[in-house]
């Protein structure tokens, strides 16, 4: 409506000015002086009319240009949701625009600190609450991931490698506003000391996590050095392993050899043993013989 009025206003002005000569002639007499005045008025009216036509044309052009500018002006779109990564000094992040890129390990942005919520298939930036961010995490040697979190209330899920089927691959889904993804690491614990049992066909091993000797693992071939009371795995040289020898009918212990570093091998009951203060991986070899 506003553009239409802009175009019609100059035309109304032209029509009004065209009427000026007629109005001027209606008020004159037949004298020479009056005839001269009438001619002058006519010339003046013609000049005004010409000027008005020019002004009208300019105004129409201006109105058309303004209307075209209004038509060409793009629609305002919402700002994309940003994902800011807060990382400790032992971790880096590689961001992928699409799920398929993360799965293939291609087109990633390494050492990323900021990303945008995107469509997981096309990679298009989204601001409708359905966007996601896909990224992999790399940690320094000797460290492991402690925790990965996002700002509460800004997303639906944080999916880990079990969900993404990508090693060290994570996905934050349905991002509804700017969010911060925080990744922390911790020192990787030392590998536990293992106790490997080697036996012949006439003996098997039942291993217990504590000195209480409850809930044993039958036919065990590997055990870990543990705290004798709590059963917690230990790597400080204070762990132990508790086990019972189970012989086939008509067989008994022939010999036991232990390779590795430890303090004692205690016989605490019939066919029941405890190896204490284990400081390395052990191999326990047990042989059986026919009972006398």
N, C-alpha and C positions, 0 to 999 in steps of 0.2 A: 504493500500500500504506500509506504514512504517513497519508494522508487517511482511509482506512478505519479504521485503529486509533484515530484521533482521535474518530471518530463512535461506535465501539463501547465505549470506555472509560467514558463516563458511564452507559451502560445497565447495564454490570456493577456499577457503584456503586449504582444504584437497586435492582437485584435483591438485593444484599447487605443493604441497609438494610431492605427489606421483610421480611426474615427475622427481624429483631430482635424483634418482638412474639411470634412463635412461640417463639423461644428463651427469652424472658422467662417465658412462661406455663408452660413445661415445668418450671421450677425452683421453683414456688410451691406452698403448701398451702392448706387450706380456711379458715384463720383470717381474722378480719376485717382484721387488720393486713396480712396477706399479700394479701388482696383489694384493699385500698387501694393497696398497693405495685404490684400488678399493673396497676391502673387508671392509676396515675401513669406506670408504664413504657410502657403503651400510648399514653398521651397524648404522652409524650416521643418514642416511636418514630414516632408519626404526624407530629409536628413535624419530626423528623429526615427522615422520608420526604418531606414536603412541600418541605423545604429542598433535599433531594437532587434531587428532580424539577426544582426551579427551577435548581439548579446544573447539572444534566445538560442542561436546555434551553439555558441560556446557553453551556455548553461546545459543544453541537452547533452553535449559531448561530455561535460563534467559529470552529469547525472548518470550517463551510461557507463562511464569509466568507474564511478563509485559503485554502481550496481555490479559491474564485472568483478571489481575487487572483492566485494562482499561474497560473490559466488565462488571466487577462487580461494578464499580463505579456508585453510584446512580445519577440520574438526579437532578440538582439543582432546588428547588422549591422556590416560592416567600414567603417572610415572611408573617405571618398572620397579619391582621389589628387588632390593639389593641383598645379597648374602655376604656378610663380612666374616672372614676367618680370623679367629683369635688363636694363635699357635704359640706353644713354648719353643725354646731354642733347639729342640731335638726332633722336630717334625716339619715336613713340608707337604703341600697339597697340590695335586694336579686336578684341574676342573675340566669336565667334558660337557659340551652343549647338548649331546644326545646320549641316550642309554646305549645305543649301538656303538657309539664311539668309545665309551668306557669299556664295553665288552671286548672290543677289538684292540683297545689301547692306542687308538689313533686320534689325531687332531686335539690332543689335550693341551691345556694351558698350564705349564709347569710353574711352580712357586707362586701360585695364585693367592691373592689376599682378598679379592672381591669377585663376586659372580652375580648373575641375574637369574631369577626364577624363569624357567623355560619349559616349553612343551617337551616331554621326554622323547617323543618320536621325531618331530620336525626340527627341534631346537629353537623354535620361535619364542621370543620373549613374551611372557604372559603377566598380566596384572589382574587376573580375574579370580585368583585364589586357587588355581589348578596347576600352577607352575611347580617345578622341582629343580633341585641341583644335584648333579652327579659328580662324585669326586673320589679319588684314591688318596691314600695316606701313606707316606714313606717316613720311617723313623730311623734315627741313627743307630749304628751297631751298638749293641749292649742295652738297648731300650725297647720297650714295648708300649703299645697304646694302653693308657690308663682309663680314659673316658672320652666320649664324644657326645656333646649336648648341643641343643639349639635353644634360642630364646623362647621361654615358655609362652604358649598362647599364639605363636606365629606360624605353626605348621601342624601337620597331622602325625607323621611318623618319621623316625630316623631308622633307616633300614641298614643292616650290617652285611658283611660278606655272605652270611648264610642266606640272606634274602636276595642279594644282588647277583649271587653266583660269580662274583669277581673277587679275586684275591685283594684284600685291603680296600675293597670298593664299598662306598657308602652312598646313600640316597636320602635326601630330606624331601618329603612330599607335601603337596598341597600348601604351599607357602602363601600366607594371607597378608603379610606385611614385611617390612624390612626386618631381617633377623641376623643374629650373630651365631656362628657355629664355632664352638670352643673345643679344641683338641688338646688333651694333656697326655703326657707320657710318664713312665716310671722306669726305674732301672730293672732290667730283666733279671729275674732271680737265677741263681746258678742251677744248672741241671742237677736233679737229684741223683744220689748214688744208687745204682742198681745192684741187686744181688741176683745173679743168674744161677739156676740149679741145673746140673747135669746129672742124670740118673740112668740106671739100666732098667730093664723091663720089669724087674721084680720089686721096685720101690717107687712110691710117689710122695709128693710133698704137699702138706697143708700149711698155708702161711696165715699168720694172724697179725693184725695191725697193732695190737697192744699186748702187754704182758698178761692181761686178763684172759687171753686165749679164747675169745668168743668170736663168733661169726667168721670162721676161717674160710679161706679161698682154697678149695681142693684142687689137686692136680696142677699146682702152680709151677711155673717155670721161671718167673721173674717176680721179684719183690723190690720194695724201696726201703731205704734206711729211714726209720720213723722214731718219733718220741714214744717211749715205752708206755707212758700214761695216756696221752691224748691221741696218739696215732698220727699226729701231724708229721708230714714229710720234712726231714731235716737235711741241711747241707753244710752244717757247721762242725761235722766230725763227732757229734754226740748221738747220732742215730743208731738204731739197732734193728735186727730182724728176728722175729720169733717164729719157729716152725716145728712141725711134727712130721716124723718119718712114718709112712704107712707102707708096711711090707706085705707082699703076697704071702699066702699061707705057706708055711714051711721055710720062710726066709727071714734072715736077720741082717744086721749091719755088718758089712765086711770092712769098709773103710770110708773116711770122709777127709777130703782135702779142700783147703780154702786158699785161693789166690787173691791177693789184694791187701790193703792196709786196714787193720782193725785191732782191737785190744784183746778181747777174749771170745772164746767159743765155749759157752757154758752149757752143761747138761743139767737141765732143771727138773726133769722127770723122765720116765721111761720113754725113749725115742723122741724126747722133746728138747729143743736146743734154742739157745739165744746167743747171737753174735752181736757184740757190743762195740760202741765207739767206732763206727765205720767211717773211714776217711777217704775211701776211693770205691770205685766199682769192684765188686767181688764176683768170683766164680766159685761156687760150691759144688764139688763133684762127690757123688755118693754112690757106692757100690754095695750090692747085697750078695749074700751067700746062703746056701742051704743050711738050715738049722741043724745042729749036731743032734 
